[in-house]
């Protein structure tokens, strides 16, 4: 259907950079990544609180060096 070569992709990338600017592209990509992550978490049933709890590492009180 569409056969895009390297030259066409570079031209499209340059146009996008000219329209949005480098800083704004980074912000858009970050928000897109966060949206995809939230979507995946929603599909698996994870909530934001559960993800934060999994990230915390708690050492047992009995182990002291």
FIPA-210836 format. One record per atom (N, C-alpha, C): residue number from 1; residue in three letters; atom name; x, y, z. Coordinates in Angstrom, 3 decimals. Last residue first. Example, Ala and Ser with C-alpha at 12.3 -4.5 7.8 and 13.67 -1.06 7.14 Angstrom:
BEGIN
SITE resi resn name        x        y        z
SITE    2  SER    N   12.850   -2.250    7.080
SITE    2  SER   CA   13.670   -1.060    7.140
SITE    2  SER    C   12.900    0.030    7.870
SITE    1  ALA    N   13.190   -5.690    7.800
SITE    1  ALA   CA   12.300   -4.500    7.800
SITE    1  ALA    C   13.200   -3.300    7.800
REM end
This chain:
BEGIN
SITE resi resn name        x        y        z
SITE   65  UNK    N   22.472   -5.266   59.971
SITE   65  UNK   CA   23.898   -5.599   59.886
SITE   65  UNK    C   24.712   -4.646   60.702
SITE   64  UNK    N   19.431   -6.839   60.439
SITE   64  UNK   CA   20.234   -5.646   60.669
SITE   64  UNK    C   21.686   -6.041   60.656
SITE   63  UNK    N   16.422   -8.186   60.026
SITE   63  UNK   CA   17.732   -8.169   59.377
SITE   63  UNK    C   18.407   -6.821   59.618
SITE   62  UNK    N   13.981   -7.680   61.222
SITE   62  UNK   CA   14.865   -8.647   61.824
SITE   62  UNK    C   16.268   -8.640   61.244
SITE   61  UNK    N   12.477   -6.034   59.597
SITE   61  UNK   CA   13.087   -5.455   60.778
SITE   61  UNK    C   14.103   -6.400   61.414
SITE   60  UNK    N   12.927   -6.191   56.023
SITE   60  UNK   CA   12.409   -6.756   57.266
SITE   60  UNK    C   13.167   -6.180   58.470
SITE   59  UNK    N   12.566   -3.357   53.914
SITE   59  UNK   CA   13.446   -4.367   54.488
SITE   59  UNK    C   12.810   -4.897   55.773
SITE   58  UNK    N   10.691   -2.686   51.107
SITE   58  UNK   CA   10.692   -2.614   52.565
SITE   58  UNK    C   11.574   -3.732   53.088
SITE   57  UNK    N   10.401   -0.749   48.336
SITE   57  UNK   CA   11.116   -1.909   48.864
SITE   57  UNK    C   11.223   -1.721   50.379
SITE   56  UNK    N    7.909    0.200   46.102
SITE   56  UNK   CA    8.547    0.414   47.392
SITE   56  UNK    C    9.180   -0.881   47.887
SITE   55  UNK    N    6.598   -0.746   43.874
SITE   55  UNK   CA    7.877   -0.087   43.680
SITE   55  UNK    C    8.622    0.122   44.994
SITE   54  UNK    N    4.190   -1.669   44.774
SITE   54  UNK   CA    5.134   -2.649   44.258
SITE   54  UNK    C    6.527   -2.051   44.128
SITE   53  UNK    N    2.973    0.743   45.394
SITE   53  UNK   CA    3.280   -0.180   46.474
SITE   53  UNK    C    4.283   -1.234   46.028
SITE   52  UNK    N    2.600    1.828   42.858
SITE   52  UNK   CA    3.490    2.511   43.797
SITE   52  UNK    C    3.890    1.575   44.933
SITE   51  UNK    N    0.745    0.022   41.843
SITE   51  UNK   CA    2.037    0.154   41.187
SITE   51  UNK    C    3.033    0.821   42.116
SITE   50  UNK    N   -1.430    0.488   43.497
SITE   50  UNK   CA   -0.804   -0.831   43.518
SITE   50  UNK    C    0.583   -0.767   42.886
SITE   49  UNK    N   -2.078    3.100   42.761
SITE   49  UNK   CA   -1.642    2.821   44.124
SITE   49  UNK    C   -0.923    1.480   44.209
SITE   48  UNK    N   -2.927    2.798   40.137
SITE   48  UNK   CA   -1.728    3.588   40.388
SITE   48  UNK    C   -1.183    3.309   41.781
SITE   47  UNK    N   -3.899   -0.630   39.508
SITE   47  UNK   CA   -4.189    0.774   39.786
SITE   47  UNK    C   -2.884    1.486   40.070
SITE   46  UNK    N   -4.416   -3.139   37.081
SITE   46  UNK   CA   -3.551   -2.502   38.068
SITE   46  UNK    C   -3.998   -1.065   38.275
SITE   45  UNK    N   -5.795   -4.353   35.081
SITE   45  UNK   CA   -6.479   -4.177   36.349
SITE   45  UNK    C   -5.622   -3.556   37.427
SITE   44  UNK    N   -4.907   -4.509   32.546
SITE   44  UNK   CA   -4.508   -5.590   33.439
SITE   44  UNK    C   -5.150   -5.471   34.808
SITE   43  UNK    N   -5.965   -2.191   31.454
SITE   43  UNK   CA   -6.353   -3.474   30.872
SITE   43  UNK    C   -5.998   -4.640   31.787
SITE   42  UNK    N   -4.696   -0.240   32.959
SITE   42  UNK   CA   -6.146   -0.372   33.030
SITE   42  UNK    C   -6.630   -1.708   32.489
SITE   41  UNK    N   -2.079   -0.570   32.130
SITE   41  UNK   CA   -2.410   -0.823   33.529
SITE   41  UNK    C   -3.918   -1.003   33.698
SITE   40  UNK    N   -2.391    0.209   29.457
SITE   40  UNK   CA   -1.988   -1.161   29.770
SITE   40  UNK    C   -2.330   -1.515   31.214
SITE   39  UNK    N   -3.104    2.914   29.870
SITE   39  UNK   CA   -4.016    2.009   29.176
SITE   39  UNK    C   -3.688    0.555   29.503
SITE   38  UNK    N   -0.802    3.904   31.086
SITE   38  UNK   CA   -2.063    3.913   31.825
SITE   38  UNK    C   -3.080    2.956   31.197
SITE   37  UNK    N    0.967    3.566   28.921
SITE   37  UNK   CA    1.210    2.864   30.188
SITE   37  UNK    C   -0.069    2.788   31.013
SITE   36  UNK    N   -0.162    5.317   27.055
SITE   36  UNK   CA   -0.071    3.891   26.730
SITE   36  UNK    C    0.121    3.076   28.004
SITE   35  UNK    N    0.161    7.736   28.466
SITE   35  UNK   CA   -1.169    7.260   28.092
SITE   35  UNK    C   -1.183    5.779   27.778
SITE   34  UNK    N    2.925    7.909   28.606
SITE   34  UNK   CA    2.157    7.806   29.846
SITE   34  UNK    C    0.751    7.281   29.558
SITE   33  UNK    N    3.505    8.182   25.868
SITE   33  UNK   CA    3.996    7.026   26.615
SITE   33  UNK    C    3.232    6.816   27.904
SITE   32  UNK    N    2.292   10.673   25.415
SITE   32  UNK   CA    1.816    9.491   24.685
SITE   32  UNK    C    2.259    8.215   25.404
SITE   31  UNK    N    3.853   12.299   27.009
SITE   31  UNK   CA    2.434   12.151   27.321
SITE   31  UNK    C    1.837   10.938   26.623
SITE   30  UNK    N    6.311   12.024   25.659
SITE   30  UNK   CA    6.175   11.624   27.057
SITE   30  UNK    C    4.731   11.400   27.458
SITE   29  UNK    N    5.676   13.106   23.155
SITE   29  UNK   CA    6.079   11.702   23.252
SITE   29  UNK    C    5.946   11.194   24.683
SITE   28  UNK    N    5.137   15.760   23.896
SITE   28  UNK   CA    4.077   14.953   23.283
SITE   28  UNK    C    4.407   13.464   23.402
SITE   27  UNK    N    7.680   16.522   24.794
SITE   27  UNK   CA    6.531   16.561   25.707
SITE   27  UNK    C    5.391   15.680   25.185
SITE   26  UNK    N    9.168   16.250   22.460
SITE   26  UNK   CA    9.500   15.458   23.641
SITE   26  UNK    C    8.354   15.386   24.626
SITE   25  UNK    N    7.916   18.188   20.902
SITE   25  UNK   CA    7.858   16.787   20.471
SITE   25  UNK    C    8.178   15.869   21.645
SITE   24  UNK    N    8.619   20.517   22.220
SITE   24  UNK   CA    7.220   20.099   22.236
SITE   24  UNK    C    7.056   18.644   21.805
SITE   23  UNK    N   11.345   20.691   21.661
SITE   23  UNK   CA   10.855   20.572   23.035
SITE   23  UNK    C    9.440   20.058   23.116
SITE   22  UNK    N   11.440   20.960   18.817
SITE   22  UNK   CA   12.041   19.808   19.486
SITE   22  UNK    C   11.477   19.619   20.888
SITE   21  UNK    N    8.493   21.804   16.916
SITE   21  UNK   CA    9.681   22.148   17.684
SITE   21  UNK    C   10.157   20.951   18.489
SITE   20  UNK    N    6.302   21.525   15.159
SITE   20  UNK   CA    6.108   21.435   16.599
SITE   20  UNK    C    7.295   21.913   17.414
SITE   19  UNK    N    7.182   22.032   12.488
SITE   19  UNK   CA    5.846   22.410   12.941
SITE   19  UNK    C    5.743   22.495   14.465
SITE   18  UNK    N    9.797   21.029   12.327
SITE   18  UNK   CA    9.536   22.438   12.006
SITE   18  UNK    C    8.177   22.897   12.533
SITE   17  UNK    N    9.343   18.353   12.966
SITE   17  UNK   CA   10.189   19.172   13.842
SITE   17  UNK    C    9.956   20.656   13.574
SITE   16  UNK    N    7.770   17.621   10.763
SITE   16  UNK   CA    7.200   17.546   12.114
SITE   16  UNK    C    8.013   18.403   13.079
SITE   15  UNK    N    9.650   17.950    8.710
SITE   15  UNK   CA    8.415   18.757    8.707
SITE   15  UNK    C    7.794   18.765   10.098
SITE   14  UNK    N   11.514   15.981    9.432
SITE   14  UNK   CA   11.915   17.390    9.386
SITE   14  UNK    C   10.686   18.294    9.422
SITE   13  UNK    N    9.929   13.654    9.118
SITE   13  UNK   CA   10.483   14.000   10.423
SITE   13  UNK    C   10.888   15.473   10.481
SITE   12  UNK    N    9.482   13.712    6.343
SITE   12  UNK   CA    8.347   13.802    7.265
SITE   12  UNK    C    8.822   14.214    8.652
SITE   11  UNK    N   12.139   13.353    5.470
SITE   11  UNK   CA   11.396   14.566    5.101
SITE   11  UNK    C   10.209   14.764    6.038
SITE   10  UNK    N   12.656   10.799    6.481
SITE   10  UNK   CA   13.453   11.942    6.934
SITE   10  UNK    C   12.730   13.243    6.631
SITE    9  UNK    N   10.809    9.276    5.013
SITE    9  UNK   CA   10.688    9.342    6.467
SITE    9  UNK    C   11.475   10.522    7.035
SITE    8  UNK    N   11.822    9.619    2.412
SITE    8  UNK   CA   10.492   10.111    2.739
SITE    8  UNK    C   10.296   10.246    4.242
SITE    7  UNK    N   14.324    8.322    2.683
SITE    7  UNK   CA   14.242    9.734    2.316
SITE    7  UNK    C   12.886   10.322    2.687
SITE    6  UNK    N   13.619    5.663    3.230
SITE    6  UNK   CA   14.343    6.447    4.221
SITE    6  UNK    C   14.222    7.939    3.937
SITE    5  UNK    N   10.286    5.107    1.930
SITE    5  UNK   CA   11.712    4.855    2.041
SITE    5  UNK    C   12.330    5.760    3.099
SITE    4  UNK    N    7.205    3.643    2.138
SITE    4  UNK   CA    7.987    4.808    2.495
SITE    4  UNK    C    9.441    4.408    2.649
SITE    3  UNK    N    4.646    2.575    0.519
SITE    3  UNK   CA    6.039    2.159    0.617
SITE    3  UNK    C    6.872    3.406    0.869
SITE    2  UNK    N    1.456    1.595    1.138
SITE    2  UNK   CA    2.371    2.723    1.202
SITE    2  UNK    C    3.777    2.186    1.382
SITE    1  UNK    N    0.833   -1.175    0.000
SITE    1  UNK   CA    0.000    0.000    0.000
SITE    1  UNK    C    0.882    1.244    0.000
REM end
